[in-house]
């Protein structure tokens, strides 16, 4: 029964890891497309209000969708990954939304610094959205200088 239970946990971990990677690809691709579109608008006689509207919508995508969705999915991946090694009561929603519960689990699985922010996640899930945000600000500032 234990092998079967671990197999089910591995399957859930794998499924959620795949979803996390898919979400990252979707958001990175969408930002690349929108940035290319913004560059076209920048280089034309498009009214400034249209570019500002695109930038505002892009910030909603980055900080209202990308960051929270990918962050939550990353925590869900950790929930299933750690649940293979340490059995703890609770559901993934507890792990995602309850910092005390998450810290307790992270400590039990000996996660360094008890943080879910590993180098790859910092680069992809924090720095990349920040870089896109900076690029959008630079684009808008350059358009205002024209």
SEBADO-500452 format. One record per residue: residue number from 0; residue in one letter; x negated, y negated, z negated of N, C-alpha, C in turn. Coordinates in steps of 0.05 Angstrom, whole numbers, plus 32768, in hexadecimal, padded with zeros to 4 digits. Each point is the difference from the previous one (the first is absolute). Example, Ala and Ser with C-alpha at 12.3 -4.5 7.8 and 13.67 -1.06 7.14 Angstrom:
<pts>
+-----+--------+------+------+------+-------+-------+-------+------+------+------+
: num : residu : n.xx : n.yy : n.zz : ca.xx : ca.yy : ca.zz : c.xx : c.yy : c.zz :
+-----+--------+------+------+------+-------+-------+-------+------+------+------+
:   0 :      a : 7EF8 : 8072 : 7F64 :  8012 :  7FE8 :  8000 : 7FEE : 7FE8 : 8000 :
:   1 :      s : 8007 : 7FEB : 800E :  7FF0 :  7FE8 :  7FFF : 800F : 7FEA : 7FF2 :
+-----+--------+------+------+------+-------+-------+-------+------+------+------+
</pts>
This chain:
<pts>
+-----+--------+------+------+------+-------+-------+-------+------+------+------+
: num : residu : n.xx : n.yy : n.zz : ca.xx : ca.yy : ca.zz : c.xx : c.yy : c.zz :
+-----+--------+------+------+------+-------+-------+-------+------+------+------+
:   0 :      x : 7FF0 : 8018 : 8000 :  8010 :  7FE8 :  8000 : 7FEF : 7FE7 : 8000 :
:   1 :      x : 7FE9 : 8001 : 7FF2 :  7FEE :  7FE9 :  7FFE : 7FF5 : 7FF9 : 801B :
:   2 :      x : 7FF7 : 8014 : 8010 :  7FF6 :  7FFB :  801B : 8015 : 7FF4 : 8012 :
:   3 :      x : 8018 : 800A : 7FFD :  8017 :  7FF5 :  8010 : 8005 : 7FE3 : 7FF8 :
:   4 :      x : 7FFF : 7FFB : 7FE6 :  8005 :  7FE5 :  7FF6 : 7FEA : 7FED : 800A :
:   5 :      x : 7FE6 : 8008 : 7FFF :  7FEB :  7FF0 :  800A : 8002 : 7FFC : 801E :
:   6 :      x : 8009 : 8014 : 800F :  8004 :  7FFE :  801C : 8015 : 7FEA : 8007 :
:   7 :      x : 8016 : 8000 : 7FF1 :  8014 :  7FEC :  8003 : 7FF5 : 7FE4 : 7FFA :
:   8 :      x : 7FF0 : 7FFE : 7FEB :  7FF4 :  7FE6 :  7FF9 : 7FED : 7FF7 : 8015 :
:   9 :      x : 7FF0 : 8013 : 800B :  7FED :  7FF9 :  8016 : 800F : 7FF6 : 8018 :
:  10 :      x : 8017 : 800D : 8006 :  8010 :  7FF8 :  8017 : 800B : 7FE4 : 7FFC :
:  11 :      x : 800A : 7FFA : 7FE8 :  800A :  7FE5 :  7FFB : 7FE9 : 7FEB : 8001 :
:  12 :      x : 7FE9 : 8007 : 7FF6 :  7FE9 :  7FEF :  8001 : 7FF9 : 7FFA : 801E :
:  13 :      x : 7FFE : 8015 : 8010 :  7FF9 :  7FFE :  801C : 8014 : 7FEF : 800F :
:  14 :      x : 801A : 8005 : 7FFB :  8015 :  7FF1 :  800E : 7FFE : 7FE2 : 7FF9 :
:  15 :      x : 7FFC : 7FFA : 7FE7 :  7FFF :  7FE4 :  7FF8 : 7FE6 : 7FF2 : 8009 :
:  16 :      x : 7FEA : 800F : 8001 :  7FE7 :  7FF5 :  800B : 8004 : 7FFA : 801D :
:  17 :      x : 800D : 8011 : 800F :  8005 :  7FFB :  801D : 8012 : 7FE8 : 8003 :
:  18 :      x : 8014 : 7FFD : 7FEF :  8011 :  7FE8 :  8002 : 7FF0 : 7FE7 : 7FFA :
:  19 :      x : 7FEF : 8001 : 7FEC :  7FEF :  7FE9 :  7FFA : 7FEF : 7FF7 : 8018 :
:  20 :      x : 7FF3 : 8014 : 800D :  7FF0 :  7FF9 :  8017 : 8011 : 7FF5 : 8017 :
:  21 :      x : 8018 : 800B : 8003 :  8012 :  7FF7 :  8015 : 8008 : 7FE3 : 7FFB :
:  22 :      x : 8007 : 7FFA : 7FE7 :  8008 :  7FE4 :  7FF9 : 7FE9 : 7FED : 8005 :
:  23 :      x : 7FE8 : 8008 : 7FF9 :  7FE9 :  7FEF :  8004 : 7FFD : 7FFA : 801E :
:  24 :      x : 8002 : 8015 : 8010 :  7FFD :  7FFD :  801E : 8015 : 7FEE : 800B :
:  25 :      x : 8019 : 8003 : 7FF7 :  8016 :  7FF0 :  8009 : 7FFB : 7FE2 : 7FF9 :
:  26 :      x : 7FF8 : 7FFB : 7FE8 :  7FFC :  7FE4 :  7FF8 : 7FE8 : 7FF3 : 800D :
:  27 :      x : 7FEA : 800F : 8003 :  7FE8 :  7FF5 :  800D : 8007 : 7FFB : 801D :
:  28 :      x : 800D : 8013 : 800D :  8008 :  7FFC :  801C : 8012 : 7FE9 : 8004 :
:  29 :      x : 8014 : 7FFD : 7FEE :  8013 :  7FEA :  8003 : 7FF2 : 7FE5 : 7FFD :
:  30 :      x : 7FEE : 7FFF : 7FED :  7FF1 :  7FE7 :  7FFC : 7FEE : 7FF9 : 8018 :
:  31 :      x : 7FF4 : 8015 : 800B :  7FEF :  7FFB :  8017 : 8010 : 7FF6 : 8017 :
:  32 :      x : 8018 : 800C : 8005 :  8012 :  7FF7 :  8015 : 8009 : 7FE3 : 7FFB :
:  33 :      x : 8009 : 7FFA : 7FE7 :  800A :  7FE6 :  7FFA : 7FE9 : 7FEB : 8002 :
:  34 :      x : 7FE8 : 8007 : 7FF8 :  7FEA :  7FEE :  8002 : 7FFA : 7FFA : 801D :
:  35 :      x : 8001 : 8014 : 8011 :  7FFC :  7FFB :  801D : 8016 : 7FEE : 800B :
:  36 :      x : 8018 : 8005 : 7FF8 :  8017 :  7FEF :  8008 : 7FFC : 7FE3 : 7FF6 :
:  37 :      x : 7FF7 : 7FFD : 7FE7 :  7FFA :  7FE6 :  7FF5 : 7FEA : 7FF2 : 8010 :
:  38 :      x : 7FEC : 800F : 8008 :  7FEA :  7FF4 :  8010 : 800B : 7FF6 : 801B :
:  39 :      x : 8012 : 800E : 800C :  800D :  7FF7 :  8019 : 8010 : 7FE7 : 7FFB :
:  40 :      x : 800F : 7FFF : 7FEB :  800F :  7FE8 :  7FF9 : 7FEE : 7FE9 : 7FFA :
:  41 :      x : 7FE9 : 8005 : 7FF4 :  7FED :  7FEB :  7FF9 : 7FF5 : 7FF3 : 8019 :
:  42 :      x : 7FFB : 8010 : 8014 :  7FF2 :  7FF7 :  8018 : 8013 : 7FF3 : 8014 :
:  43 :      x : 801A : 8001 : 7FFB :  8013 :  7FF5 :  8013 : 800C : 7FE6 : 7FF5 :
:  44 :      x : 8012 : 7FF5 : 800E :  800E :  7FE7 :  7FF8 : 8018 : 8006 : 7FEE :
:  45 :      x : 7FFF : 8016 : 7FF2 :  8016 :  8008 :  7FEF : 8003 : 7FED : 7FE9 :
:  46 :      x : 8018 : 7FFA : 7FF8 :  8004 :  7FED :  7FEA : 7FF4 : 800C : 7FE6 :
:  47 :      x : 7FF6 : 7FEE : 7FEF :  7FF4 :  8008 :  7FE7 : 8014 : 800F : 7FEE :
:  48 :      x : 8019 : 7FF8 : 8001 :  8014 :  800D :  7FEE : 8003 : 801E : 8006 :
:  49 :      x : 7FFC : 8007 : 801A :  8002 :  801D :  8007 : 7FE8 : 800F : 7FF4 :
:  50 :      x : 7FE9 : 7FF5 : 8002 :  7FE8 :  800D :  7FF5 : 8003 : 8002 : 7FE1 :
:  51 :      x : 8009 : 7FEB : 7FF4 :  8004 :  8000 :  7FE3 : 8015 : 8015 : 7FF8 :
:  52 :      x : 8014 : 8003 : 800F :  8015 :  8015 :  7FFB : 7FF4 : 801C : 8002 :
:  53 :      x : 7FF0 : 8005 : 8014 :  7FF3 :  801A :  8003 : 7FED : 8005 : 7FE9 :
:  54 :      x : 7FF1 : 7FEB : 7FF8 :  7FEE :  8003 :  7FE9 : 800F : 8007 : 7FE6 :
:  55 :      x : 8016 : 7FF2 : 7FFC :  8010 :  8004 :  7FE8 : 800B : 801D : 8000 :
:  56 :      x : 800A : 8009 : 8016 :  800A :  801C :  8002 : 7FEA : 8014 : 7FFC :
:  57 :      x : 7FE8 : 7FF9 : 800A :  7FE9 :  8012 :  7FFC : 7FF8 : 8002 : 7FE3 :
:  58 :      x : 8001 : 7FEA : 7FF2 :  7FFA :  8001 :  7FE3 : 8014 : 8010 : 7FF1 :
:  59 :      x : 8019 : 7FFF : 8008 :  8015 :  8012 :  7FF4 : 7FF9 : 801D : 8005 :
:  60 :      x : 7FF7 : 8006 : 8018 :  7FF9 :  801C :  8007 : 7FE8 : 8008 : 7FEF :
:  61 :      x : 7FEC : 7FEF : 7FFE :  7FE7 :  8008 :  7FF2 : 8006 : 8003 : 7FE2 :
:  62 :      x : 800B : 7FEB : 7FF3 :  8002 :  7FFF :  7FE3 : 801B : 800A : 7FF6 :
:  63 :      x : 8014 : 8001 : 8011 :  801A :  800A :  7FF7 : 8005 : 801D : 8007 :
:  64 :      x : 7FF2 : 800A : 8015 :  8003 :  801B :  8008 : 7FE6 : 8010 : 7FFE :
:  65 :      x : 7FEC : 7FF8 : 800F :  7FE7 :  8010 :  8001 : 7FF5 : 8005 : 7FE4 :
:  66 :      x : 7FF9 : 7FEB : 7FF2 :  7FF2 :  8004 :  7FE6 : 8011 : 8011 : 7FED :
:  67 :      x : 8019 : 7FF9 : 7FFA :  800F :  8010 :  7FED : 8006 : 801C : 8009 :
:  68 :      x : 8005 : 8004 : 8019 :  8006 :  801B :  800A : 7FE8 : 8012 : 7FFF :
:  69 :      x : 7FE9 : 7FF6 : 8009 :  7FE8 :  8010 :  8000 : 7FF6 : 8004 : 7FE4 :
:  70 :      x : 8002 : 7FEC : 7FEF :  7FF8 :  8003 :  7FE4 : 8011 : 8016 : 7FF2 :
:  71 :      x : 801A : 7FFF : 8003 :  8012 :  8014 :  7FF4 : 7FFA : 801C : 800C :
:  72 :      x : 7FFD : 8002 : 801A :  7FFA :  801A :  800C : 7FE6 : 800B : 7FF6 :
:  73 :      x : 7FEC : 7FEF : 7FFD :  7FE6 :  8009 :  7FF5 : 8003 : 800B : 7FE4 :
:  74 :      x : 8011 : 7FF3 : 7FEF :  8005 :  800A :  7FE5 : 800E : 801B : 8001 :
:  75 :      x : 8013 : 8002 : 8013 :  800E :  801A :  8002 : 7FED : 8016 : 8009 :
:  76 :      x : 7FEE : 7FFA : 8011 :  7FEB :  8014 :  8008 : 7FF0 : 8008 : 7FE7 :
:  77 :      x : 7FF8 : 7FED : 7FF0 :  7FF1 :  8006 :  7FE8 : 8011 : 8011 : 7FED :
:  78 :      x : 8019 : 7FF9 : 7FFD :  8012 :  8010 :  7FEF : 7FFF : 801D : 8007 :
:  79 :      x : 8004 : 8007 : 801A :  8000 :  801C :  8008 : 7FE4 : 800C : 7FFF :
:  80 :      x : 7FEC : 7FF1 : 8006 :  7FE4 :  800A :  7FFF : 7FF9 : 8007 : 7FE3 :
:  81 :      x : 8005 : 7FEE : 7FEE :  7FF9 :  8005 :  7FE4 : 8011 : 8015 : 7FF3 :
:  82 :      x : 8019 : 8002 : 8009 :  8012 :  8014 :  7FF4 : 7FF8 : 801D : 8007 :
:  83 :      x : 7FEE : 8003 : 8013 :  7FF5 :  801B :  8006 : 7FEE : 8008 : 7FE9 :
:  84 :      x : 7FF1 : 7FED : 7FF5 :  7FEB :  8006 :  7FEC : 800B : 7FFD : 7FE3 :
:  85 :      x : 8012 : 7FEE : 7FFC :  800A :  7FFB :  7FE5 : 801E : 7FFF : 8002 :
:  86 :      x : 800D : 8012 : 7FF0 :  801E :  7FFF :  8000 : 8008 : 7FEB : 7FEC :
:  87 :      x : 800F : 7FED : 800A :  800B :  7FEB :  7FEE : 801D : 7FFC : 8006 :
:  88 :      x : 800F : 7FFA : 7FEB :  801D :  7FFC :  8005 : 8004 : 7FE4 : 800D :
:  89 :      x : 8013 : 7FFE : 8011 :  8006 :  7FE7 :  800D : 8004 : 8004 : 801D :
:  90 :      x : 800A : 7FEB : 800C :  8005 :  8001 :  801D : 7FEE : 7FEC : 800E :
:  91 :      x : 7FFF : 8001 : 801A :  7FEF :  7FEE :  800E : 8008 : 7FE3 : 7FFB :
:  92 :      x : 801A : 7FFB : 7FFD :  8009 :  7FE5 :  7FFB : 7FF4 : 7FF5 : 7FE5 :
:  93 :      x : 7FFD : 8011 : 7FEC :  7FF4 :  7FF8 :  7FE7 : 7FE2 : 7FF8 : 8005 :
:  94 :      x : 7FF3 : 8010 : 8011 :  7FE4 :  7FFB :  8005 : 7FFC : 7FE6 : 800F :
:  95 :      x : 8012 : 7FFB : 8013 :  7FFE :  7FE7 :  8010 : 8007 : 7FE7 : 7FF1 :
:  96 :      x : 8015 : 8001 : 7FEF :  800A :  7FE8 :  7FF4 : 7FFA : 7FFC : 7FE2 :
:  97 :      x : 7FF5 : 8015 : 7FF3 :  7FFB :  7FFE :  7FE3 : 7FE1 : 8000 : 7FFC :
:  98 :      x : 7FF5 : 7FE9 : 7FFC :  7FE3 :  7FFE :  7FFE : 7FF5 : 8010 : 7FE8 :
:  99 :      x : 800E : 8000 : 7FEA :  7FF6 :  800F :  7FE9 : 7FFF : 801E : 8006 :
: 100 :      x : 8015 : 800A : 800D :  8001 :  801C :  8007 : 7FE9 : 8006 : 8014 :
: 101 :      x : 7FFD : 7FEE : 8014 :  7FEB :  8004 :  8014 : 7FE4 : 8000 : 7FF3 :
: 102 :      x : 7FFB : 7FED : 7FEE :  7FE6 :  7FFE :  7FF2 : 7FFB : 8019 : 7FF0 :
: 103 :      x : 8015 : 800B : 7FF3 :  7FFD :  8019 :  7FF0 : 7FF8 : 8017 : 8012 :
: 104 :      x : 800D : 8003 : 8017 :  7FFA :  8015 :  8012 : 7FE4 : 7FFC : 800C :
: 105 :      x : 7FF9 : 7FE8 : 8008 :  7FE6 :  7FFA :  800B : 7FE9 : 8007 : 7FEC :
: 106 :      x : 8006 : 7FFA : 7FE7 :  7FEC :  8007 :  7FEB : 7FFD : 801E : 7FFE :
: 107 :      x : 8017 : 800F : 8000 :  7FFF :  801D :  7FFE : 7FF1 : 800D : 8017 :
: 108 :      x : 8003 : 7FF5 : 8018 :  7FF2 :  800C :  8017 : 7FE4 : 7FF4 : 8004 :
: 109 :      x : 7FF8 : 7FF0 : 7FEC :  7FE5 :  7FF4 :  8000 : 7FFA : 7FEF : 8019 :
: 110 :      x : 8014 : 7FF1 : 8008 :  7FFC :  7FEE :  8016 : 7FED : 7FEA : 7FF7 :
: 111 :      x : 7FEA : 7FFA : 800F :  7FEE :  7FEB :  7FF8 : 800E : 7FE6 : 7FFB :
: 112 :      x : 7FFB : 7FF4 : 7FEA :  800B :  7FE6 :  7FF8 : 801F : 8002 : 7FFE :
: 113 :      x : 800B : 8018 : 8001 :  801D :  8005 :  7FFF : 800F : 7FEF : 8014 :
: 114 :      x : 7FF4 : 7FFB : 8017 :  800C :  7FF0 :  8015 : 8004 : 8010 : 8019 :
: 115 :      x : 8016 : 7FFA : 800E :  8006 :  800D :  8019 : 7FF2 : 7FF2 : 8017 :
: 116 :      x : 7FF3 : 7FEA : 7FFB :  7FF3 :  7FF1 :  8015 : 7FE3 : 800B : 8004 :
: 117 :      x : 7FFF : 8012 : 8013 :  7FE6 :  800B :  8008 : 7FF5 : 7FEF : 8018 :
: 118 :      x : 7FE7 : 8003 : 8006 :  7FF3 :  7FEE :  8015 : 8010 : 8000 : 801A :
: 119 :      x : 8008 : 8017 : 800A :  800E :  8001 :  8019 : 801B : 7FF1 : 7FFE :
: 120 :      x : 800E : 8004 : 7FEA :  8019 :  7FF2 :  7FFD : 7FFC : 7FE2 : 7FFD :
: 121 :      x : 7FEB : 7FF8 : 7FF3 :  7FFB :  7FE3 :  7FFE : 7FFB : 7FF4 : 801B :
: 122 :      x : 7FF1 : 800E : 8010 :  7FF9 :  7FF6 :  801B : 8019 : 7FFF : 8013 :
: 123 :      x : 800F : 8016 : 8000 :  8016 :  8003 :  8013 : 8019 : 7FF3 : 7FF5 :
: 124 :      x : 8006 : 8003 : 7FE7 :  801A :  7FF8 :  7FF5 : 8000 : 7FE4 : 7FF4 :
: 125 :      x : 7FE8 : 7FF4 : 7FFA :  7FFF :  7FE5 :  7FF5 : 7FF1 : 7FED : 8014 :
: 126 :      x : 7FE7 : 8008 : 8006 :  7FF0 :  7FED :  8010 : 800B : 7FFD : 801D :
: 127 :      x : 8009 : 8015 : 800C :  800A :  7FFD :  801B : 8019 : 7FEE : 8002 :
: 128 :      x : 8013 : 8002 : 7FEE :  8016 :  7FED :  8001 : 7FF7 : 7FE3 : 7FFA :
: 129 :      x : 7FEC : 7FFD : 7FEF :  7FF5 :  7FE6 :  7FFA : 7FF2 : 7FF5 : 801A :
: 130 :      x : 7FF1 : 8010 : 800E :  7FF3 :  7FF7 :  8018 : 8014 : 7FF8 : 8015 :
: 131 :      x : 8016 : 800F : 8003 :  8014 :  7FF9 :  8013 : 800D : 7FE5 : 7FF8 :
: 132 :      x : 8005 : 7FFC : 7FE7 :  800B :  7FE8 :  7FF6 : 7FEE : 7FE8 : 8006 :
: 133 :      x : 7FE6 : 8004 : 7FFB :  7FEC :  7FEB :  8006 : 8000 : 7FF9 : 801E :
: 134 :      x : 8001 : 8015 : 8010 :  8000 :  7FFB :  801D : 8019 : 7FF0 : 8009 :
: 135 :      x : 8017 : 8006 : 7FF4 :  8018 :  7FF1 :  8006 : 7FFD : 7FE3 : 7FF6 :
: 136 :      x : 7FF5 : 7FFB : 7FE9 :  7FFC :  7FE5 :  7FF7 : 7FED : 7FF1 : 8012 :
: 137 :      x : 7FEA : 800D : 8009 :  7FEE :  7FF3 :  8012 : 800D : 7FF9 : 801B :
: 138 :      x : 8011 : 8012 : 800A :  800F :  7FFB :  8018 : 8012 : 7FE8 : 7FFE :
: 139 :      x : 800E : 7FFE : 7FEA :  8012 :  7FEA :  7FFC : 7FF1 : 7FE6 : 7FFC :
: 140 :      x : 7FEA : 8001 : 7FF0 :  7FF0 :  7FE8 :  7FFC : 7FF4 : 7FF6 : 801B :
: 141 :      x : 7FF7 : 8013 : 8010 :  7FF4 :  7FF8 :  801A : 8016 : 7FF3 : 8012 :
: 142 :      x : 8018 : 800C : 7FFF :  8016 :  7FF4 :  8010 : 8007 : 7FE4 : 7FF7 :
: 143 :      x : 7FFF : 7FFC : 7FE6 :  8006 :  7FE5 :  7FF5 : 7FEA : 7FEC : 8008 :
: 144 :      x : 7FE8 : 8009 : 8005 :  7FEA :  7FEF :  8007 : 8002 : 7FF7 : 801E :
: 145 :      x : 8010 : 800E : 800F :  8002 :  7FFB :  801D : 800E : 7FE6 : 8005 :
+-----+--------+------+------+------+-------+-------+-------+------+------+------+
</pts>
